[in-house]
Amino acid sequence: MILRYLYTIILFVSLNSGTLLSAPLTNNHDIGRKIIPLNHQWTFYQSFDFANPQKTHVSLPHSWNASAPITGEAKYDRSRGIYQKYIQVSKELLSKRLFLNFEGANSVAQLFVNNRFIGEHKGGYTAFSFEISSFLIEGQNQIEVHVSNEHRMDVIPLIGDFNVYGGIHRPVSLIVTEPNCITLLDYGSSGIFITQKKVRSDIAEIEVKSKLSLTKRQPMVLRTVIRDQKGKKIKEAKERVQFEKSEVIQYITIDNPTLWDGKENPYLYSVEVCLLQNDNVVDNITQPMGLRYFSVDSDKGFFLNGSYLDLHGAGMHLDKYGKGSALSSADLREDMDLIMDLGATAMRLTHYPYNKEIYDMSDKEGLVLWTEIPLVGPGGFSGFGYYKNADLENHITQVLIEMIRQNYNHPSVFFWGLGNELALKGDSPEPFLRELNKIAKQEDPNRLTTFASNLSDSDFQGISDLLGWNKYYGWYNGKFTDIAMWADNVHRSLPAVPICISEYGAGASPFVYSEQHQKPSPTGRFHPEQWQTDFHEEHWQQLKSRPFIFGKFIWALADFGSSIRTEGDKNGINDKGLVTYDRKIKKDAYYFYKANWNPDPLVYIVNKKFVERSNLAVSVKAYSNLPKVELWINGERYSQKSPNGISIVVWDNVSLKEGSNHIIVKGERDNIKFEDECYWNFNLGT
């Protein structure tokens, strides 16, 4: 029987007001490290408010300029803020190693403990940790974080069509370990790297690399256990730890593995790595493992575990009305629910690494992810997204390594993105992008690299494994059907290159309608919703019929803040989303994709919010994935029709009566009835 030594460490967290929050910690050797959230009871003030600072109490995540797009001003608050917190540290806690872990602080953070500088982190969208053990004293300790979102020429993004929200906009925790532990200081990674050396339906060969931080010469053993989805142990490996070595590599074979198969079966194993001393756990990490293999063919598209999978989904920004990028777990879950309800099979995480929770949810939901660094081009601004500078290049390289190491074990991640819409004028980014690609392949040779371009088809060729194009035919230029001609021409001229549409979309207000089919000006105020629905209907008609286009990503899932925008019905908003900035209204185009991508039964009347009508004869359009649907007008059956190949059904020249008209479209599947309804008003003389 293992003897357990139990004692209690109390961590007291207080504000200047003296409010105390206690969190009991149990040093049970079967538990290992302790993770204590530190998201509540911070004080915040702007650094320029130094004479008489106006301090406020805040909880994390937090951003001080979340209202930037609401003001509609191109020049928004990019400044510096200070966060403070006091922790009461016991004598027992001082015998441990303590780390502060930040999941993200935008854009540059400097940490001070008891007024002593600990370190600096550049980059707002990747995690980082600092060890603070030797800076703490028994009793009260001050934690202070200076965060700046000021524009800097050595921190990405330099520029772009989205707002950079300042603050500690992702969670923070205190991590307590024994003197010997799995490292927390490897580019914000877990310290554990699971590499799938060979995966087939009959066998999986796994390499588990564990990076250690050892400060005491003691006999140690590293134990790695593979568990199935029900928690049953299926494999175990043990290795003696040599104090002089900071890495332990173990090889494990699994016979007849269950594969992670996207949304069909997102099967997850768990990998538990424990550092043992005298058979007691002194540190432990559990990581997800989804076993899968994949390929991309220039003619046939994307294949997961040997079977074709059409990758379709959306890009987005982690940006919500009133919150900016300081999103709660509930906000992140809401966005993931929208993606899943839409029926997406993939997401492009634009234009920076996302919160850890998004990757965790994608692992469990079976989404295929393209995740990228914030190396982005002008997007409407003046200037460049890149210039030849050693400090900038070192920072970009750091962010790339952080992104890869922090997300290395997520089976949902398939593509590492090197950048988006960089310009070729000035200092060409192509030589540096090729160097970035080499670094990405050194860090992870088993995934593919990508880049998204809005330039000519021949630009950026060969800088990454795959290339995506951002195309907006029928919005910024050309007409809807040009997407088909472009795709066929590129496939003909670059037959060995897999083709991806990394962005396509059009702006829309769900409150603006027109009975005239007239192309709006992208920079104008008039963004009728019908144009967006027509755009997506025609684009999907062309894209779905071309399997060589391995990925199709709508821009964007939701409207987002962009201070430079003075278009549509609100300033400061990019309105290309399928849902509104506050996530309260799903635009018609959302339901179009849901009818095409989600097999759940759907009937939806298009333009239902276009209530006041001036024409007696109208077209009634509906989206449905049912075999047949019926139109009813004012209680009378009009006719039954079958939707076309992209789930659209239209009744032309339907006559309205004067006054209110009750419109119903109904259908059934497996003897279950589904319907949608709305009311339209027609008044003579209007």
C-alpha positions in Angstrom: 0.0 0.0 0.0 1.4 3.4 -1.0 1.7 5.8 1.9 0.0 9.1 1.1 1.2 12.3 2.7 -1.6 14.8 2.9 -1.5 18.4 3.9 -3.4 21.5 2.9 -2.1 24.6 1.3 -4.4 27.6 1.1 -3.9 30.2 -1.5 -5.4 33.5 -0.6 -6.2 35.9 -3.4 -7.2 39.4 -2.5 -7.9 42.8 -4.0 -6.9 46.1 -2.4 -10.4 46.1 -0.8 -9.3 43.1 1.3 -11.8 40.7 -0.2 -10.4 37.2 0.2 -11.0 34.2 -2.0 -9.5 30.9 -0.7 -8.7 27.9 -2.9 -7.7 24.7 -1.0 -5.0 22.7 -2.5 -4.3 19.1 -1.7 -0.8 17.7 -2.1 -1.9 14.2 -2.9 1.0 12.3 -4.6 -1.5 10.6 -6.9 -2.6 13.9 -8.3 0.5 15.7 -9.5 0.4 19.3 -10.5 -2.3 21.7 -9.5 -3.9 24.3 -11.8 -5.6 27.2 -10.1 -7.6 29.6 -12.2 -6.8 33.3 -11.5 -9.5 35.0 -13.5 -11.4 36.9 -10.9 -10.7 40.0 -8.7 -8.2 41.9 -10.7 -7.8 45.6 -10.7 -7.3 47.5 -14.0 -6.3 51.0 -15.1 -4.8 52.6 -18.1 -1.1 53.3 -17.8 -1.5 56.9 -19.0 -3.7 57.5 -15.9 -0.7 57.6 -13.6 -1.4 60.6 -11.4 -4.8 59.5 -10.1 -5.5 56.1 -11.7 -9.2 55.3 -12.2 -9.0 51.6 -11.1 -11.8 49.2 -11.8 -12.4 45.7 -10.7 -12.4 43.3 -13.7 -12.6 39.6 -14.4 -10.7 37.8 -17.1 -10.9 37.5 -20.0 -11.0 41.3 -20.4 -10.4 43.9 -23.1 -10.4 47.6 -22.5 -11.3 48.6 -26.1 -14.1 46.0 -26.8 -16.4 48.9 -27.9 -14.0 49.9 -30.7 -16.2 48.9 -33.6 -19.3 50.3 -31.9 -17.9 53.9 -32.1 -17.3 53.6 -35.8 -14.1 55.5 -35.7 -11.1 54.3 -37.7 -8.7 55.5 -35.0 -9.5 53.4 -31.9 -7.8 52.9 -28.5 -4.5 51.2 -29.0 -2.7 52.0 -25.7 -1.4 50.3 -22.6 -3.2 48.9 -19.6 -2.1 47.6 -16.2 -3.6 44.6 -14.3 -2.9 44.0 -10.7 -3.7 41.1 -8.3 -2.5 40.2 -4.8 -2.0 36.6 -3.6 -1.2 35.5 -0.1 1.4 32.7 -0.3 2.0 30.2 2.5 5.3 28.9 3.6 4.4 25.4 2.3 3.7 26.8 -1.1 7.1 28.4 -1.3 8.6 24.9 -1.3 7.0 24.2 -4.7 7.6 25.6 -8.2 5.0 28.1 -9.3 4.3 29.2 -12.8 1.9 31.9 -14.2 0.3 30.7 -17.4 -1.4 33.1 -19.8 -3.5 31.7 -22.6 -3.3 35.1 -24.4 -2.6 38.8 -23.7 -2.9 41.2 -26.6 -0.4 42.2 -27.8 2.7 42.6 -25.7 2.8 41.6 -22.0 5.3 42.3 -19.3 5.1 40.5 -16.0 6.2 41.9 -12.6 6.1 40.2 -9.3 6.6 42.3 -6.2 7.7 45.1 -8.6 10.5 42.9 -10.0 10.5 42.3 -13.8 10.0 38.6 -14.7 9.8 38.7 -18.4 8.1 39.8 -21.6 6.0 38.1 -24.2 5.2 39.4 -27.7 2.2 38.2 -29.6 -1.4 38.3 -28.5 -2.8 35.0 -29.7 -0.5 32.4 -28.2 0.0 31.1 -24.7 3.0 31.7 -22.5 4.2 30.9 -19.0 6.7 32.4 -16.6 8.2 30.7 -13.5 7.8 33.0 -10.5 9.0 30.7 -7.7 12.1 32.6 -6.7 10.3 36.0 -6.7 7.6 35.2 -4.2 7.8 35.8 -0.4 5.7 34.3 2.4 2.6 36.5 2.9 1.2 39.0 0.4 2.6 39.2 -3.1 1.7 41.6 -5.9 1.2 40.4 -9.4 1.3 43.1 -12.0 0.9 42.7 -15.8 1.5 45.5 -18.2 -0.3 44.9 -21.5 0.0 46.9 -24.7 -1.9 46.8 -27.9 0.0 49.7 -29.3 1.0 49.4 -32.9 4.6 48.1 -33.2 6.6 47.2 -36.3 8.1 44.2 -34.6 4.9 42.5 -33.5 2.3 40.9 -35.8 -0.2 41.7 -37.0 1.3 44.8 -38.4 -2.0 45.6 -40.2 -5.2 44.0 -41.2 -9.0 44.2 -41.7 -9.8 43.5 -38.0 -9.4 45.1 -34.7 -6.6 44.4 -32.2 -8.3 44.4 -28.8 -6.0 45.2 -25.9 -6.0 43.3 -22.6 -5.6 39.9 -21.0 -8.3 38.5 -23.3 -7.8 34.9 -22.4 -7.7 33.0 -19.1 -4.8 33.0 -16.6 -3.9 30.3 -14.1 -1.3 29.5 -11.4 0.3 26.1 -11.9 2.0 24.5 -8.9 4.5 21.6 -9.4 7.2 19.7 -7.5 10.9 20.6 -8.1 11.0 18.0 -10.9 8.3 18.4 -13.5 7.2 18.2 -17.1 8.4 21.5 -18.5 6.0 24.5 -18.7 8.6 26.7 -20.5 8.7 25.2 -24.0 7.0 27.9 -26.1 3.8 27.6 -24.1 3.4 23.9 -25.0 2.2 21.0 -22.8 5.7 19.6 -22.9 4.3 16.4 -24.4 4.5 15.7 -28.1 2.6 12.8 -29.6 3.8 11.9 -33.1 2.0 9.4 -35.3 4.8 7.6 -37.0 2.6 5.1 -38.9 -1.2 4.9 -38.8 -3.3 2.3 -40.7 -6.5 0.5 -39.9 -4.6 -2.4 -38.6 -1.8 -0.7 -36.7 -0.6 2.6 -35.2 3.0 3.3 -34.2 3.2 6.2 -31.8 6.2 8.2 -30.5 5.7 10.2 -27.3 8.3 12.8 -26.5 8.3 14.3 -23.0 10.3 17.3 -22.1 11.3 17.6 -18.5 12.5 20.3 -16.1 14.6 18.6 -13.4 16.1 20.6 -10.5 16.8 17.7 -8.0 18.8 14.6 -8.7 16.4 11.9 -7.6 15.5 8.5 -9.1 12.6 9.2 -11.4 10.5 7.1 -13.8 8.3 8.3 -16.7 5.2 6.3 -17.2 3.0 6.8 -20.2 -0.5 5.2 -20.4 -2.8 5.1 -23.4 -6.4 4.8 -22.6 -9.4 4.3 -24.9 -12.4 6.6 -25.1 -14.0 4.8 -22.1 -10.9 5.2 -20.0 -9.7 1.7 -20.2 -5.9 1.3 -20.2 -4.7 -0.4 -23.4 -1.0 0.3 -23.4 1.7 1.3 -21.0 5.4 2.3 -21.3 7.9 3.1 -18.5 11.3 4.6 -18.8 13.9 5.6 -16.2 14.8 9.2 -16.3 18.4 10.3 -16.5 18.9 13.6 -14.8 21.3 14.8 -17.5 18.7 14.5 -20.2 15.8 16.8 -20.6 13.8 14.6 -23.0 12.4 11.1 -22.8 11.1 9.4 -26.0 8.9 6.3 -25.8 7.5 4.2 -28.6 4.1 2.5 -28.4 2.2 0.3 -30.8 -1.6 -0.1 -30.9 -3.1 -3.0 -32.9 -6.3 -2.5 -34.8 -6.8 1.1 -33.6 -10.1 3.0 -33.8 -9.4 5.9 -36.1 -10.4 9.6 -35.6 -12.7 9.9 -38.6 -13.9 13.5 -38.6 -17.6 14.0 -37.7 -18.4 10.4 -38.6 -16.4 9.2 -35.6 -14.2 11.6 -33.7 -12.7 8.9 -31.6 -10.2 10.1 -29.0 -7.7 8.2 -27.0 -6.0 9.8 -24.1 -2.3 9.8 -23.4 -1.4 10.2 -19.7 2.2 11.0 -18.9 3.3 10.8 -15.3 6.6 11.6 -13.7 7.1 9.2 -10.8 9.3 9.3 -7.7 9.2 6.2 -5.5 6.1 5.2 -7.4 4.3 8.4 -6.4 3.1 10.8 -9.1 4.9 14.1 -8.8 3.7 15.6 -12.1 1.2 14.5 -14.8 -0.2 15.7 -18.1 -3.0 14.2 -20.1 -3.2 14.9 -23.8 -5.8 13.9 -26.5 -4.8 11.5 -29.3 -6.8 11.0 -32.4 -5.2 8.4 -34.8 -5.7 9.3 -38.5 -4.0 9.7 -41.8 -4.8 12.0 -44.7 -3.8 13.2 -48.1 -4.8 15.9 -50.6 -5.0 15.0 -54.3 -4.9 17.8 -57.0 -7.7 16.1 -59.0 -9.8 14.3 -56.4 -9.6 16.5 -53.3 -9.1 15.7 -49.6 -9.0 12.2 -48.2 -9.3 11.2 -44.5 -8.3 7.6 -43.6 -8.5 6.7 -47.3 -12.0 8.1 -47.9 -13.0 11.3 -49.7 -14.1 14.1 -47.4 -15.4 17.4 -48.7 -13.9 20.2 -46.5 -16.4 23.0 -46.2 -16.9 25.6 -43.5 -16.1 29.1 -42.6 -13.5 31.5 -41.3 -14.3 34.0 -38.5 -12.9 36.3 -35.9 -13.0 35.8 -32.2 -14.9 39.0 -31.9 -18.4 39.6 -30.4 -20.4 42.8 -29.8 -19.5 44.4 -26.5 -16.8 41.9 -25.7 -14.2 42.2 -28.5 -11.9 39.2 -28.3 -12.4 38.7 -24.6 -14.8 35.7 -25.0 -16.1 33.5 -22.3 -16.4 29.7 -22.6 -20.1 30.2 -23.3 -19.2 32.6 -26.2 -16.8 30.1 -27.7 -19.4 27.3 -27.3 -22.0 29.4 -29.0 -19.7 29.9 -32.0 -18.9 26.2 -32.1 -22.6 25.4 -32.0 -23.2 27.7 -34.9 -20.5 25.9 -36.9 -21.9 22.5 -36.1 -25.5 23.5 -36.8 -24.4 24.9 -40.1 -23.1 21.4 -41.0 -19.5 22.4 -41.6 -16.8 19.7 -41.8 -13.9 22.1 -41.4 -12.9 25.6 -40.1 -10.2 28.0 -41.1 -9.1 29.7 -37.8 -8.5 33.1 -39.2 -6.2 35.0 -38.8 -4.4 33.8 -35.6 -4.4 30.9 -33.2 -7.6 30.6 -31.3 -8.4 29.8 -27.7 -7.4 26.4 -26.5 -11.1 25.5 -26.0 -11.8 25.8 -29.7 -9.2 23.2 -30.5 -10.5 20.9 -27.7 -14.0 21.2 -29.0 -12.9 20.5 -32.6 -11.2 17.4 -31.5 -14.4 16.1 -29.9 -16.7 17.3 -32.7 -14.6 16.0 -35.5 -13.8 19.2 -37.3 -10.8 19.5 -39.6 -8.8 22.7 -38.8 -6.6 25.1 -40.7 -4.9 27.3 -38.1 -2.6 30.1 -38.9 -0.3 32.9 -37.6 -1.3 36.6 -37.8 1.0 37.4 -40.6 -1.6 39.3 -42.6 -1.6 41.8 -45.4 -3.1 45.3 -45.6 -6.8 44.4 -45.9 -7.8 48.0 -46.7 -5.1 49.7 -44.7 -2.1 51.5 -46.1 1.2 49.8 -45.4 2.6 46.3 -45.5 2.0 43.2 -43.5 5.7 42.3 -43.7 9.0 44.1 -44.2 12.5 42.8 -44.1 13.6 43.2 -40.5 15.4 40.8 -38.2 13.4 41.6 -35.1 10.1 41.2 -36.9 11.2 37.9 -38.5 12.4 36.5 -35.2 9.1 37.4 -33.7 7.1 35.8 -36.5 9.2 32.7 -36.2 8.5 32.6 -32.4 4.8 32.8 -33.0 4.9 30.0 -35.6 6.8 27.7 -33.2 4.4 28.6 -30.4 1.3 27.8 -32.5 2.7 24.5 -33.7 4.0 23.3 -30.3 0.9 24.4 -28.4 -1.5 22.6 -30.8 0.8 19.7 -31.8 -1.4 17.0 -30.2 -4.8 18.1 -31.4 -6.0 15.6 -34.0 -8.3 18.2 -35.4 -5.4 20.3 -36.7 -4.4 19.3 -40.3 -2.9 22.5 -41.7 -0.4 25.1 -40.5 -1.1 28.5 -42.1 1.9 30.7 -42.8 0.0 33.9 -43.6 -2.8 35.7 -45.4 -3.0 38.2 -48.3 0.6 39.5 -48.1 1.5 42.0 -50.8 4.5 41.6 -53.1 5.4 45.3 -53.4 8.2 46.6 -51.3 10.2 43.8 -49.5 9.0 40.6 -51.0 7.8 38.2 -48.3 8.4 35.1 -50.4 12.0 34.3 -49.3 11.0 34.6 -45.6 7.9 32.5 -46.2 10.0 29.8 -47.6 12.1 29.9 -44.5 9.0 29.8 -42.3 7.9 26.7 -44.3 11.1 25.0 -43.5 10.7 25.7 -39.8 7.2 24.5 -39.8 8.2 21.2 -41.5 11.1 20.8 -39.0 8.6 21.3 -36.1 6.0 19.0 -37.6 6.8 17.1 -40.8 3.5 15.2 -40.7 1.1 18.0 -41.3 0.7 20.2 -44.4 1.5 23.9 -44.6 -0.8 26.5 -46.3 -0.9 30.1 -47.4 -3.9 32.2 -48.5 -3.4 34.6 -51.4 -5.5 37.3 -53.0 -3.0 37.9 -55.9 -2.6 36.2 -59.2 -2.6 32.4 -59.6 1.1 32.2 -60.2 2.2 34.2 -57.1 3.4 32.4 -53.9 3.7 29.1 -55.8 5.9 26.6 -53.9 6.3 28.5 -50.7 4.0 26.0 -48.8 2.6 22.5 -49.4 -0.8 23.9 -50.3 -2.1 27.3 -51.5 -5.5 28.8 -50.9 -7.1 31.7 -52.8 -9.4 34.4 -51.4 -11.9 35.2 -54.2 -14.9 37.5 -54.1 -16.4 37.4 -57.6 -19.6 39.3 -57.7 -18.8 41.4 -54.7 -15.6 43.3 -55.3 -15.3 42.5 -59.0 -16.7 40.4 -61.7 -19.8 38.3 -61.5 -20.8 35.2 -59.5 -20.2 32.7 -62.3 -16.6 33.8 -62.7 -15.6 31.6 -59.8 -16.2 28.5 -62.0 -14.1 29.9 -64.9 -11.3 30.8 -62.5 -11.2 27.4 -60.8 -11.2 25.6 -64.1 -8.4 27.8 -65.5 -6.2 27.3 -62.4 -6.8 23.6 -62.4 -5.8 23.5 -66.1 -2.7 25.7 -65.7 -1.6 24.2 -62.4 -2.7 20.5 -62.7 -0.4 19.3 -59.9 -1.5 22.0 -57.4 -4.5 21.2 -55.1 -6.9 24.1 -55.1 -8.6 25.6 -52.1 -11.0 28.6 -51.8 -9.8 30.0 -48.5 -12.2 32.9 -48.5 -15.4 33.8 -50.4 -18.3 36.0 -49.3 -20.4 39.2 -49.7 -21.7 41.8 -47.2 -25.3 41.9 -46.1 -27.6 43.6 -43.6 -30.5 41.5 -42.4 -32.6 44.7 -42.3 -32.1 45.9 -45.8 -34.0 44.5 -48.8 -34.7 45.4 -52.4 -37.1 44.2 -55.1 -34.5 45.1 -57.7 -31.7 42.7 -58.4 -29.0 45.3 -58.6 -25.4 44.8 -57.5 -24.6 47.0 -54.5 -21.3 48.9 -54.0 -19.1 47.0 -51.5 -18.0 50.4 -50.0 -21.6 51.8 -50.0 -24.3 51.8 -47.4 -26.8 49.7 -49.4 -26.0 46.0 -48.7 -29.3 44.2 -49.3 -29.5 40.7 -47.9 -30.8 39.2 -51.2 -27.4 39.9 -52.9 -25.6 37.9 -50.3 -27.9 34.9 -50.7 -27.7 35.1 -54.5 -23.9 35.2 -54.1 -23.7 32.1 -52.0 -26.3 30.1 -54.0 -24.3 30.6 -57.2 -20.9 30.0 -55.6 -21.9 26.8 -53.9 -23.5 25.6 -57.1 -20.1 25.9 -58.8 -17.9 24.8 -55.9 -19.7 21.6 -55.0 -19.5 20.3 -58.5 -15.7 20.5 -58.5 -14.1 17.9 -56.1 -10.6 19.1 -57.0 -11.4 22.2 -54.9 -10.5 20.4 -51.7 -11.5 23.2 -49.3 -14.2 25.8 -49.4 -14.2 28.4 -46.6 -16.9 31.1 -46.3 -15.9 34.6 -45.2 -17.2 34.8 -42.5 -19.3 32.9 -39.9 -20.2 36.2 -38.1 -19.9 39.9 -38.7 -16.9 41.4 -36.9 -15.3 44.7 -35.9 -13.1 46.5 -38.4 -12.5 50.1 -37.6 -11.7 51.1 -41.2 -15.2 50.1 -42.5 -17.7 52.8 -43.3 -20.2 50.7 -45.3 -23.4 48.8 -44.8 -25.8 50.0 -42.2 -23.2 50.3 -39.4 -19.8 51.9 -39.3 -16.8 49.8 -38.0 -18.3 46.5 -39.0 -17.4 44.0 -41.7 -20.8 42.6 -42.5 -19.9 39.5 -44.6 -21.0 37.2 -41.7 -23.7 34.6 -42.0 -24.8 35.8 -38.6 -24.8 39.2 -37.0 -22.1 40.6 -34.8 -24.1 39.9 -31.6 -24.9 36.3 -32.9 -28.7 37.1 -32.5 -29.8 37.0 -36.1 -28.9 34.3 -38.7 -29.0 35.7 -42.2 -30.7 33.8 -45.0 -27.4 32.6 -46.4 -26.8 30.7 -43.1 -30.0 28.6 -43.7 -28.9 28.0 -47.3 -25.7 26.3 -46.2 -27.6 24.5 -43.4 -30.0 23.0 -46.0 -27.0 21.9 -48.0 -24.5 20.8 -45.3 -26.6 19.6 -42.4 -28.7 16.4 -43.0 -31.2 17.4 -40.3 -34.6 18.2 -41.8 -35.0 21.9 -42.7 -37.7 24.1 -44.2 -36.8 27.8 -44.3 -38.6 30.7 -46.2 -36.1 33.1 -47.7 -36.6 36.9 -47.4 -39.1 36.3 -44.6 -38.0 39.6 -42.9 -38.9 41.5 -46.1 -42.3 42.2 -44.8 -43.5 45.3 -46.6 -44.1 44.5 -50.3 -44.9 46.8 -53.2 -45.5 44.2 -55.9 -48.6 42.2 -56.2 -46.9 39.3 -57.8 -43.9 37.9 -55.9 -41.5 34.9 -55.9 -41.6 32.7 -52.9 -38.2 31.0 -52.3 -37.5 28.4 -49.7 -34.5 26.3 -48.6 -35.2 22.7 -47.8 -33.5 19.3 -47.8 -36.8 17.4 -47.8 -37.9 15.5 -50.9 -41.0 17.7 -51.5 -42.4 20.8 -50.0 -45.8 22.6 -50.3 -46.6 26.3 -50.5 -49.7 27.5 -48.7 -50.9 31.1 -49.2 -53.5 32.5 -46.8 -54.7 29.0 -45.8 -54.9 27.6 -49.3 -52.6 25.1 -50.9 -50.7 26.6 -53.8 -48.6 23.7 -55.1 -46.0 21.1 -54.3 -42.4 21.1 -55.6 -39.1 19.3 -55.1 -36.0 21.4 -54.2 -33.2 21.5 -56.8 -29.7 20.1 -56.4 -28.7 22.8 -54.0 -31.8 22.6 -51.8 -33.7 25.6 -53.4 -37.3 25.7 -54.4 -39.0 28.7 -56.0 -42.6 29.5 -56.8 -42.8 32.4 -59.3 -45.6 34.9 -59.8 -47.4 34.2 -56.6 -50.2 36.8 -56.1 -50.6 38.5 -52.8 -53.9 40.0 -51.6 -54.1 43.5 -50.2 -53.1 43.6 -46.5 -51.5 40.8 -44.6 -50.5 37.5 -46.3 -49.8 34.3 -44.4 -47.0 32.3 -46.1 -46.4 28.7 -45.1 -44.0 26.2 -46.6 -44.3 22.6 -45.3 -43.0 19.2 -45.9 -42.3 15.9 -44.2 -39.7 13.2 -43.7 -40.4 9.7 -42.2 -44.0 10.8 -41.4 -42.7 13.8 -39.4 -43.9 17.2 -40.5 -41.8 20.3 -40.8 -42.8 23.9 -41.8 -41.9 27.5 -41.7 -44.1 30.6 -41.9 -44.1 34.3 -42.2 -46.3 37.3 -43.0 -45.9 39.7 -45.8 -47.9 42.9 -46.3 -49.0 44.3 -49.6 -50.8 47.6 -49.9 -51.9 49.3 -53.1 -50.2 52.5 -53.8 -47.1 51.9 -51.7 
